[in-house]
Amino acid sequence: MEVAETKCSSDYGKPPWIFKGSALYQLHLVKSETARAFIPKEFRLVEAFGYTLGGFFLASYEDSPAGFFDELVVIAGTVWNPPTSCAWAAKVLVNSGDACDHGRKKVGLPSQVAKFSKKITAVPRRRKSKFSGFLDNIGLGTASSSTEDCMDVLVTETNGPSTIDICNINLTTLGMKFDKWKGPAIKMSLPSFSGRTEYNPNLLKYSCNIECRVRAVRAAEVSRPSLSSKHDTEESLSEHDRRNLSISVMLSKPLLALELGCLKMQVEAPVVVSHHSTSRFAAIDTN
């Protein structure tokens, strides 16, 4: 694959860019037809029986080139890039103007400024199963109290005077307490494609190298808020459709939820992918 480095953002400093905090990485089964609406035609999905692997990455960064901010990355699906596969982001929502600008212009992401409204409540604990008792015995379960803390995160996209509620994410916050086992320390790389946007028309590839403590947690429940958004400007049909499709990704069936604690993410400078090199991409399709 032929690549050429892009210029770095002066505000962010020289790459690699370092982000520290915590995150929830949730994998979903996403309908292939939904994912294809976001992915360039020269790519083929890693798919089976009409579904691909997508989901979302919900992060809260305590330290980054843009300071403290929250981020929601909606992952449309996975494309095949021998000898591995790469994710494709359908939408990126951040509550930082600097992070949004950097994501758009330097990393080729479909970034948009958003508001993250968080509310923590104590709710009665669900009845334990035999399996959850086993998790308790090996240190992976939850505490024995009769209640648990749940956090509701309402993500609202903002565009000038317009606001649009995207989704509400309900997650258990027990795993974030310091008296809980955080899981083993791991290192992993999450390669991704990006670009083909209004702000960066190039096709790009970049890598996120992650060091963290990881543990499986209960999948977050995602819902679509009632229609209470304020619209002061008109939007095109395509923008409306793409937003609804990205919400469909969030509402798809969860497979696995991973809590990434003590997170240190190193994002490498994106590289430009040459057009003819994409012709070598193979397809994995068992339909």
C-alpha positions in Angstrom: 0.0 0.0 0.0 1.4 3.4 -1.0 1.1 6.1 1.6 2.3 9.6 2.3 2.2 11.4 5.6 -0.1 14.3 6.2 0.8 17.5 8.0 0.2 17.7 11.7 -2.0 20.2 13.5 0.0 23.0 15.1 -2.6 23.2 17.9 -2.2 19.5 18.7 1.6 19.5 18.4 3.6 16.8 16.6 2.2 13.3 16.4 1.8 10.8 18.0 -1.1 12.4 19.9 -1.6 11.1 23.4 -5.0 10.7 25.1 -5.5 9.5 28.7 -8.7 8.6 30.5 -11.3 5.8 30.4 -13.7 4.4 27.8 -16.4 1.9 27.0 -15.8 -0.1 23.8 -19.0 -1.8 22.8 -19.2 -4.2 19.8 -22.5 -4.6 17.9 -23.9 -6.6 15.1 -24.7 -4.0 12.4 -26.7 -4.7 9.3 -24.5 -4.6 6.3 -26.8 -2.4 4.3 -26.6 0.2 7.1 -22.8 0.1 7.2 -22.4 0.3 3.4 -24.1 3.7 3.5 -21.0 5.1 5.1 -18.2 3.1 3.6 -16.6 4.0 0.2 -17.5 1.7 -2.6 -14.0 0.4 -3.2 -14.0 -1.3 0.2 -15.7 -4.5 1.0 -17.2 -5.3 4.3 -16.1 -8.1 6.6 -19.6 -9.6 6.8 -21.5 -12.8 7.4 -25.3 -13.5 7.0 -26.0 -9.8 6.3 -24.2 -8.3 9.3 -20.8 -6.7 10.0 -19.0 -5.8 13.2 -19.6 -2.2 14.4 -20.6 -0.5 17.6 -19.3 2.5 19.5 -16.4 3.9 21.6 -17.5 6.2 24.4 -14.5 7.9 26.0 -13.8 10.5 28.7 -10.3 12.0 28.4 -8.7 13.6 31.4 -5.6 14.6 29.5 -5.2 15.2 25.8 -3.8 17.8 23.3 -7.3 19.4 23.6 -7.5 19.1 27.3 -10.5 17.4 29.0 -13.3 16.3 26.7 -15.8 13.5 26.0 -16.0 11.6 22.7 -18.5 9.2 21.1 -17.2 7.3 18.0 -20.0 5.5 16.1 -18.3 2.6 14.2 -20.3 1.7 11.1 -18.5 -1.6 10.3 -15.3 -3.4 9.5 -13.6 -3.5 6.1 -11.0 -6.0 5.0 -7.4 -4.7 4.4 -5.1 -7.8 4.1 -3.7 -9.1 6.3 -6.0 -7.5 8.8 -9.2 -5.5 9.0 -10.0 -1.9 9.8 -12.9 0.0 11.3 -14.8 2.8 9.7 -16.4 5.6 11.8 -19.8 6.7 10.7 -19.9 9.7 13.1 -17.7 11.2 15.8 -19.2 13.5 18.5 -17.0 15.6 20.8 -17.6 18.4 23.3 -14.5 20.3 22.2 -14.2 22.6 19.3 -10.4 22.0 19.1 -10.9 18.2 19.0 -13.6 18.6 16.4 -11.5 20.8 14.1 -8.5 18.5 14.5 -10.6 15.4 13.8 -12.1 16.9 10.7 -9.1 18.4 9.0 -6.1 16.2 10.1 -7.6 12.8 10.7 -10.4 12.9 8.2 -13.1 12.0 10.7 -16.8 13.0 10.4 -16.5 15.0 13.6 -19.2 17.2 15.1 -19.5 19.2 18.2 -21.9 17.8 20.8 -23.1 18.2 24.4 -22.7 15.2 26.8 -25.3 15.5 29.6 -24.5 13.0 32.4 -26.8 12.0 35.3 -25.9 9.4 37.9 -28.7 7.6 39.9 -28.8 4.7 42.3 -31.1 1.9 41.2 -32.0 -1.5 42.7 -29.6 -4.2 41.7 -30.8 -6.8 39.2 -31.3 -10.3 40.5 -28.0 -12.2 40.3 -27.7 -15.3 38.2 -25.5 -18.3 38.9 -23.1 -16.9 36.3 -22.8 -13.6 38.1 -22.1 -15.4 41.3 -19.2 -17.1 39.6 -17.9 -13.8 38.4 -18.0 -12.5 42.0 -15.9 -15.5 43.2 -13.1 -14.7 40.7 -13.2 -11.0 41.3 -15.0 -10.0 38.1 -18.4 -9.4 39.6 -20.0 -6.5 41.4 -20.3 -5.5 45.0 -22.9 -7.0 47.3 -24.9 -3.9 48.0 -28.6 -3.8 47.1 -28.2 -0.8 44.7 -25.9 0.1 41.9 -24.9 3.4 40.3 -26.1 4.0 36.7 -25.1 6.8 34.5 -27.3 8.2 31.8 -25.4 10.0 29.0 -27.5 12.1 26.7 -25.6 13.0 23.6 -26.9 16.1 21.8 -25.4 17.2 18.5 -25.0 21.0 18.1 -24.7 23.1 15.0 -24.9 26.7 15.7 -28.3 27.4 17.2 -29.6 23.9 16.2 -29.5 21.0 18.6 -30.4 17.4 17.9 -30.6 14.7 20.5 -28.7 11.7 19.1 -29.0 9.0 21.8 -29.1 8.3 25.4 -26.6 5.8 26.8 -27.3 4.1 30.1 -24.4 2.3 31.7 -23.5 0.9 35.1 -20.7 2.8 36.7 -19.7 0.2 39.3 -16.7 -0.8 37.2 -15.3 2.8 37.5 -15.0 2.6 41.3 -11.5 2.3 42.6 -12.2 -0.6 44.9 -13.0 -2.8 41.9 -10.6 -5.1 40.1 -9.8 -3.3 36.8 -8.8 -6.4 34.9 -5.5 -7.3 33.2 -3.2 -4.8 31.6 -3.1 -5.1 27.8 -1.8 -3.5 24.7 -3.7 -3.4 21.4 -3.8 -1.6 18.1 -7.0 -0.4 16.4 -6.3 0.4 12.8 -8.9 2.5 11.0 -9.7 4.1 7.7 -11.1 7.6 7.4 -11.4 10.6 5.0 -13.7 11.2 2.0 -15.3 14.0 3.9 -16.1 17.7 3.2 -13.0 18.8 5.2 -10.6 16.0 4.1 -11.4 14.4 0.7 -8.3 12.1 0.9 -8.7 8.4 1.8 -6.7 8.0 5.0 -5.5 5.2 7.3 -4.4 5.7 10.9 -3.7 3.6 14.0 -4.7 4.0 17.7 -2.2 2.1 19.9 -3.8 1.5 23.3 -2.5 0.6 26.7 -5.2 0.0 29.4 -6.8 -2.3 32.0 -9.6 -4.1 30.4 -12.6 -6.0 31.8 -15.9 -7.2 30.4 -18.9 -5.3 31.7 -22.6 -5.3 31.2 -23.5 -3.8 27.8 -24.8 -0.3 27.9 -28.4 0.2 26.9 -28.9 2.7 24.1 -32.1 4.5 23.3 -33.3 7.2 21.1 -34.6 10.3 23.0 -38.0 11.7 22.3 -38.2 14.3 19.6 -37.4 17.4 21.6 -34.6 18.9 19.5 -34.6 22.5 18.4 -34.1 23.2 14.7 -33.3 26.8 13.6 -31.8 25.9 10.3 -32.8 23.4 7.5 -30.7 20.4 6.7 -30.5 18.4 3.6 -32.2 15.0 3.2 -28.8 13.3 3.0 -27.6 14.8 6.3 -30.9 13.7 7.9 -30.6 10.2 6.5 -27.0 9.7 7.6 -27.8 10.9 11.1 -30.6 8.4 11.3 -28.4 5.6 10.0 -25.7 6.4 12.5 -28.3 6.2 15.3 -29.4 2.8 13.8 -25.8 1.6 14.4 -26.1 2.6 18.1 -29.4 0.9 18.4 -28.2 -2.4 16.9 -27.6 -5.6 18.9 -24.7 -5.5 21.3 -22.3 -8.4 21.4 -19.6 -7.5 23.9 -18.9 -4.5 26.2 -15.4 -3.8 27.4 -14.4 -1.2 30.0 -11.0 0.3 29.3 -9.6 1.8 32.5 -6.3 3.6 33.0 -6.4 4.3 29.3 -3.5 5.7 27.4 -4.2 6.0 23.7 -1.5 7.0 21.2 -2.9 8.1 17.8 -0.4 8.1 15.0 -0.3 10.6 12.1 -2.7 9.5 9.4 -1.3 8.5 6.0 -2.9 9.0 2.6 -3.9 5.8 0.8 -3.3 5.7 -2.9 -6.3 5.1 -5.1 -5.0 2.1 -7.1 -3.9 0.3 -3.9 -7.5 -0.2 -2.8 -8.1 -2.5 -5.8 -6.2 -5.2 -3.8 -8.7 -5.3 -1.0 -10.4 -8.7 -0.8 -13.9 -9.4 0.4 -15.0 -11.8 3.1 -18.7 -12.5 2.4 -20.4 -15.7 3.3 -23.9 -14.7 2.1 
